[in-house]
């Protein structure tokens, strides 16, 4: 498969996933703030940090943040920017994705630019963000039903699960840090509601109540273990990283590649560590360090994917393999 087209498949799914994640975060956060008197630093700033925005110069009030994260074209993490980038990637690979998928994505993009969407934002933001979530879930469903299971599909799946694993880890890390840095919240109803909002931000509230073991854990530890290690939950870090490994292994097998694949090596190492009891113990005593390691590894895996498949230079890989053979001999 041409590397340029593979990269568009990878980023198409990432942008679709990102738009849905941002919509869910905004919806959950504004509903959560209706029920409690939350310190200012815990209200909207965490959403910026989760999205990797550390240099925001505007006001930290509700209206400013919602507008910035929903409509600002200059913000690469806003919903409108994510959907614009998703559409552009899909436009380039229209012959690879299905016609149904392109038509729905294009329709959704145009709807988001319309006065109808702006009016919904002004009058019923809860419904707007739910609509955006449904739009992107529909796109994912159309992709599942209509895309050929070729290399393009594996790149698409890889991007989707890599984005999701990073988002889950960042949501948990940032919000956990905010709780830890505010001792007045510890043990209060606000802390319980905070963990609930974290689960809802990852679509994990219902699955957690049905499956998680809270008896042997404090609520915080139980939530953290569930979102990181629960292999049956499709948004947990471990589940997503295993799906990434499956996809990139399938890509390597299809291409019969003989080059050293650092993406596969990194994923195997990270998955192996998360599958051990050591990881569960680390989550209980040093959750921030665990999550930082996961986020850093997700970034590294994304860079490795780019260098291995999208910025591929055969000469560089041949030189690397020659050096490895020299060392082994």
N, C-alpha and C positions, 0 to 999 in steps of 0.2 A: 504494500500500500504506500502511496506517495506520502512522505512525512508531513507535508503542508496540510493535506487533507486530514491526516490522523490528528494533527494538532487542533484543527477546527472541531473535530468530534469531541476531543478531550475538553476543550473550553466551552463548547455548547452546553454540555451537561453540567459543568461547573457553574456557569452563569444561571442556568435554570434553577439549580439547587440553591444557589446563593439568594436569588430573588425570593424564593419561598421561605428560606430561613430568616431573612430580614423581616418579611411580612409577619411571620409568626412571633418574632422577638418584639416587634412594635406592638402587636395586638396584645400579647401576654403582659407586657410591661404596663401599658396604659390601663388595663383592667386591674392589675395588681395594685397600682397606686390609688385606685378608688377606695380600697378597703382599709388602708393603713396610713398613718402619718409617718412617712419615711424620711430619714435625713436627706438633705439635698444631694449630697455626694453619692447617694445610692440610687437616685431616681433615674437619670438619663445618661450620665457619663459612662456607666458600664457598657452600654450598648455601643458607644463609639470605640471603646477599647476592644471589645469583642470583635469588631469589624476592622481592627488594626489602624484606627484613626486616632493618632496621638497628638496631632498638631491643629486640632479644631479651634478656630478663633472666635466662633460665634457664641451666642448665649446658650446656656445649658438648660433653658426652660423647655417645657413640653412642646410648644408650638414650633420653636426653632429646630429642635432635634427631629421631630416628626417630619417637618418639611425637608430638612437636609437629607434624612435617610430615605425619604420616599421620592422626592421630585428633583433633587439637585443633580443636574447633568454633569457638574464639575466633580461631584463625589463619585468615585469609581465603584463604591460599594452600595450606592443607593439602588432602590428597586428599579427605577426608570433606567438607570445606567446599565444595570445587570440585564434587563430585558432587551435593551438596545444592542448590547454586545452579543447576547444570545441570538437575536435575529440576524445580526451581521454574520456570525459564524455559520448559522443555518443557511443563509443565502448563498454562501460560497460552496456549500456541500449539498445543494438541493438534489443532485443526482444520487447522493448516498442515502440521505434520510428519505422517509416516505413522503408522498405528496400530502397525505393527511396531516402529518406532523408539521410540515412547512406551512400549510394553510392555517392550522390552528395557532401556531406561533405568530404568524404574521397578523392574524386577526386580533390576537391578544395584545400584540405590540401597538396596533392602531387604536384599540380600545383604551389602552393606558394613556395615549396621547390626547384622547378625546375629552370634550367638556363633560360627558357623562361620568367618566372616572373622577374628574375634578369635583363635580357636584357631589358625588358619593363621598369623596374625601371631606368635603365641607359639612355634610349632613349626617353621615353614618360611617365613621372610620372603621368601626368593628367589622361592618359588612364589606368595606373595601378590602381590608387585609384578608378576610376570609375568602373573598373572590379571587384575590391574587394567589392564595394558597391552592384553591381549587383549580385555577388555571394551570398552575405548574404541575400539580398532581395529575391533571388530565394529560398534559404533554408527556409526562413520564409514562403514563398508561398507554398512550398511543405509540410511543417508542417501543415499549415492551411488546406490543401486539403486531407492529408492522415493520420493524427493522430486521433486515437479514442478520443472522448470527455469524457475521464475518469479523474481520479485524476491526472494522469501523465500530461495530457494536461493542467490542471489548474495550476500545479506547474510550467510548462513550460511558461505559459502565465504570471504568477506572476513574475517570474524572468525577463522576457523580459520587462515588463512595469516598474518594480522597477528600473532596470538598466537605462532605458530610462528617467524616471523622475529625477533620480539623475544626469544624464549627462546634461539634459536641464538646471537644476538649477545651476550646476557648471559652464557651459559655460557662462550663463548669469551673474552670480556673478563675476567670474574672469574678464571677459572682461569689465563689467560695472565698476569695481574697477579700471581697468587700465585707462579708460577714465577719471574717477573722479580724479585720481592722477596726471593727466597731463592737467593742465588748458589751455595750449596753443592749445589743440585740441578742447576744448569746443566751439561749434558753428561753427566750420569749416567744410569744405567738408569731411575732414578725419573722423570727428565724424559721419556724415551721413553714410559714407561708412563702418564705424565700426559697426553701428547698422545693416546695410545690411549684413555684414559678419556674425554677430551673428545669424541672421535669416537663412542664407544659411547653417550655421553649424548645424542647427536643422531641415533642410529641410522645413523651414517655410516661405521662401521669397514669393513664389507665393501665398500660402494660406493667408499670411498677407495682401498682396495687394488686394486680393479679398474680404477680410472680415473685417479687422481691422478698427476701428474708429480713424482716425488720426486728424479729425477736432477738437474734444474736448480735444485732448491730444497733448503734445509734442511728437516728434518721439520716444524718449527714453522711455517715459511712455507707449506709445502705444505698442511698441515692448515688454516691460516687461509684461504688462497686457496680451498680446496675448500669450506669451510663458508660462506664469504661469496659467492663468485662463480660456483660451478659451476651452470650453468643446467640441467643434466640431473639434478641431485640435488634431490629434492622437499622437503628441509628446509634447503636453503641460503637465505641471506638474499635473494639476487637472485631466485631462483626464486619464493620466496614473495611478494616485493614485486611481481613481474610478475603473479602471479595476483591479488593485491589490485587492481592497476590494471585488469586485465581485468574483475574483478567490479564495481568501482565505475563503470567505463565502461559496462558493460551496464545497471547500475541507472539511470544518467543517461539512457541512450538509451531505455530502456523508459518512463521517466517523462516523457520529452520536456522535461526541465527546462531552463529558460533562465537559471537563477541561476548566479552565479559559483561554481564548485566548487573550493574550495581543496584538497580531498582529492585530486582528480585532479591538480591542479597540483603538489602536494607529491610525489606518487608519481612523476610524470613526471620531476621534477627529480632525485629520489634515484635512480631507475632509470637515468637517463641518465648520472649521475656514476659509478655502480657499473659501468656497461658500458664505460667508457673505460679505456685503459691507465694513466691517471693513478691510478685507484683501486688497481690491482695494485701500482704502485710505492709508493703510500702505505702499503699493508698491510705491505710489507717494512720500512719505516723508522719508521712511527708507527702501529702496529696499534691501540693503545689509543685514540688520537684518532679513528681511523676507526670503531671500534666504539662509542665514546661518541656520535659523530655519528649513527650508525644508531639506537641506542637512543633518543636524544632525538627523532629524527625519527619513530620508531614511536609514541612517546607523543603527539607533536604530531599525527600522522595520526589516531590514535584520538580525540583531542579534536576535531579537525576533522570527523571522521565524525559525532560526537555533535552538534556544533553545526549541521551541514548537514542531517542527516536525522532525528535523534532529538529534538532540542530546537528544531525548525524554527519560525522566526517569519518569515512572508513579508514583513512590514513591514521587518524588519531587512535582509533581503536586497534588497528594493527600494531602500532607502536606499543600500545599498552599491553597487548597480548604477548608481544615479543619479550617485553621486560618481565612479565609474569613467568614466561617459560624459562627465561634465564635464571630467575630466582629459584624456581622449582627444580631445575637441573643441577 
